[in-house]
Amino acid sequence: MASPHADVMDKLVSLCKRHGFIFQSSEIYGGTGSVWDYGPLGVELKRNIKDRWWHAMVRGRDDVEGLDAAILMHPRVWEASGHVAGFTDPLVDCKTCKGRFRADKLADARCPQKPSKRPGEWETCALTAPRQFNLMFKTFMGPVEESASMVYLRPETAQGIYVNFVNVQQSTRQKIPFGIAQIGKAFRNEITPGNFIFRTREFEQMEMQFFVEPGTDMTWFDQWKADRMAWHLALGLDPDRLRFHEHSKEELAHYARAAYDIEFDFGGSLGFQEVEGVHNRGDFDLTRHQEYSGKKLDYFDQPNNRRFVPFVIETSVGADRVTLAVLVNAYREEHVAGEAEGRTVLGLHPTLAPIKAGVFPLVKKDGMPEFATRLTAELRRTQPVFYDESGSIGRRYRRQDEVGTPFCVTVDGQTIADQTVTVRERDTLRQDRVAANALPAYLADRLAV
Ligand code: ATP
């Protein structure tokens, strides 16, 4: 079903390039397929999202520990996890147009020769039977390229958590229930990447595995489902653009006991798509790693004097996909009362905005640039702010609106006389007159979560 929200993807791609949020990787060489680089504003936005996650999942709680495991792992890890045998997508080729498609996503694909049709629907389409294609990238460790030295780039961060379960539990003396969380790169050789940073071959995941006593798993599952949805809402995503999707029996991975996706409505024909998965994985992962490594990965429950392999509730979210959701959600074009030209605004939540305030001298004389420069340095001690003295004040406002800056501070003639400045709020366009020395507190107050 088509989304009631407009498709803003093309406009967003162009805004992101123009303002330095996101560039195509290796652009001067013609670009690399579905790999993107984050520019000066993009790196701030994505970092703010990751910081919010790290705070919500690790620093703000006492029952989740942080971890930063390596990308390269022992190849047996991926046999134990099931990725060598089963991390595949069904691939079909079209002999006519040479297009490649995921057999399970044909409904979302378009025939390159006849875009109004799906692959297989246009009379000249000649699709092969599906064959399984493993999504893991391979490389070699050491100087010899032979099968014994082959390693994989991890396709998910979760396995780094499982193999460190005992290390983390024993070093922190955490008692079950507790979790381990990490943020890191993952790589998948996707057959049909696309939609900007929605599906890429190199991306970042924010994953948390919560270890619980068997029997308490569904209670924890429900708790994490609710907590994770609340996190997305707190980023400022519209409630009507978020929903849960429960995996049916057919959709459930073989190891999963229950799974829900949190979906966001990206607008246009893309519509609702997964941004996060919440899974009850039972004892599958720890049991498999016990089997393949020959090492015990169980937990000793001292009060009851018994050992058990914990069940795992997983929350897995893509940092890039959330960044895209945040950008899509924030993008708007609007008419401004009394002005012929409308404006484009990124209505980002203030805590996510890459720049918190623009500081402008009204004109480049009468001591205004000097005052504004001093004020910028003062504010920069606690917030990322941007000093701009070029062009008309209206153009400077518009530029900050387009990159989501929540406040603009203008130093004018009155400032020099009474040390007050104008603070203009991005969304309401309201202007407040504020004492310059009260500005750090004024901003801190409004930027608090
Ligand atoms: P999909 O069905 O979209 O391929 P998935 O079910 O394989 O996703 P998971 O393995 O559960 O995804 O990964 C967890 C999260 O990681 C996803 O919800 C998504 O946010 C992110 N993710 C997965 N693959 C990609 C990718 N190729 N590009 C960007 N983010 C991704």
Boltz pocket constraint, residues with backbone or C-beta under 6 A from the ligand:
constraints:
  - pocket:
      binder: B
      contacts: [[A, 156], [A, 188], [A, 190], [A, 197], [A, 198], [A, 199], [A, 200], [A, 201], [A, 202], [A, 203], [A, 204], [A, 205], [A, 274], [A, 275], [A, 276], [A, 277], [A, 316], [A, 317], [A, 318], [A, 319], [A, 320], [A, 321], [A, 322]]
      max_distance: 6.0
